[in-house]
Amino acid sequence: MATGPRRPRFYLSILISGFVIGGFLTAFLRRFLPESPTKAFFTYGVTFGVGPVPVDLLVVHFTLGPAGIDVSLLSLVGVVLAYLIAKSLF
């Protein structure tokens, strides 16, 4: 069993925090950069989505979704930034 900060939850938290940081960076640049090729390059995102998914358990019936993730260049930069910060702390 892995010990220390190199557990799967550690890497999952790095990914989640990196995507959140990258999302904030993307939203910030979309709002404040003027229309230019730079803005188009850094804020271009690809959205992956799933849903809606119906779940029927005979007693309970519900629908999950739709859920999606928007991956942009800045979200990947956010993941790298979060990893470097976590690596320096642990």
C-alpha positions in Angstrom: 0.0 0.0 0.0 1.3 3.4 -0.9 2.2 5.8 1.9 2.8 9.5 1.9 1.3 12.0 -0.4 1.6 9.8 -3.5 -1.8 8.1 -3.1 -4.5 8.1 -5.8 -6.5 10.7 -3.8 -3.5 13.0 -3.8 -3.3 12.9 -7.6 -7.1 13.2 -7.9 -7.0 16.3 -5.7 -4.2 17.7 -7.9 -6.3 17.2 -11.0 -9.4 18.7 -9.5 -7.6 21.7 -8.1 -5.7 22.2 -11.3 -8.8 22.2 -13.4 -10.5 24.7 -11.0 -7.4 27.0 -11.1 -7.3 26.7 -14.9 -11.1 27.4 -15.1 -10.6 30.6 -13.1 -7.7 31.6 -15.4 -9.7 30.9 -18.5 -12.7 32.9 -17.2 -10.5 35.8 -16.2 -8.8 36.0 -19.6 -12.1 35.6 -21.5 -13.5 38.6 -19.6 -10.5 41.0 -19.6 -8.5 40.3 -22.8 -9.5 42.2 -25.9 -10.5 40.2 -29.0 -7.3 39.0 -30.5 -5.7 35.7 -31.7 -4.0 35.5 -28.3 -7.4 35.4 -26.6 -8.7 32.9 -29.0 -5.7 30.6 -28.5 -5.6 30.7 -24.7 -9.3 30.5 -24.1 -10.2 27.9 -26.7 -11.7 24.9 -25.0 -12.9 21.4 -25.9 -16.0 20.2 -24.0 -16.6 16.6 -23.2 -20.0 15.7 -22.0 -22.1 12.8 -20.7 -25.7 12.6 -20.1 -28.5 12.5 -19.3 -28.2 8.9 -18.0 -31.4 7.4 -16.6 -31.0 5.0 -13.7 -33.9 2.7 -12.9 -33.5 0.6 -9.7 -37.1 -0.7 -9.8 -37.9 1.1 -6.5 -36.2 4.4 -7.4 -35.9 6.0 -10.8 -33.7 9.1 -11.4 -31.6 10.7 -14.1 -27.9 11.7 -13.8 -26.5 14.5 -15.8 -25.8 16.1 -18.1 -22.2 16.5 -16.9 -19.3 17.9 -18.8 -15.8 19.1 -18.6 -14.2 22.0 -20.5 -10.5 21.4 -21.2 -8.5 24.4 -22.4 -4.8 25.2 -22.5 -5.1 27.2 -19.3 -6.8 24.3 -17.5 -3.7 22.1 -18.4 -1.5 24.9 -17.2 -3.5 25.0 -14.0 -3.0 21.2 -13.5 0.8 21.7 -13.9 0.8 24.6 -11.6 -1.2 22.7 -8.9 1.2 19.8 -9.3 4.3 21.9 -8.9 2.9 23.6 -5.8 1.9 20.3 -4.2 5.3 18.8 -5.0 7.0 21.7 -3.3 4.8 21.4 -0.2 5.2 17.6 0.2 
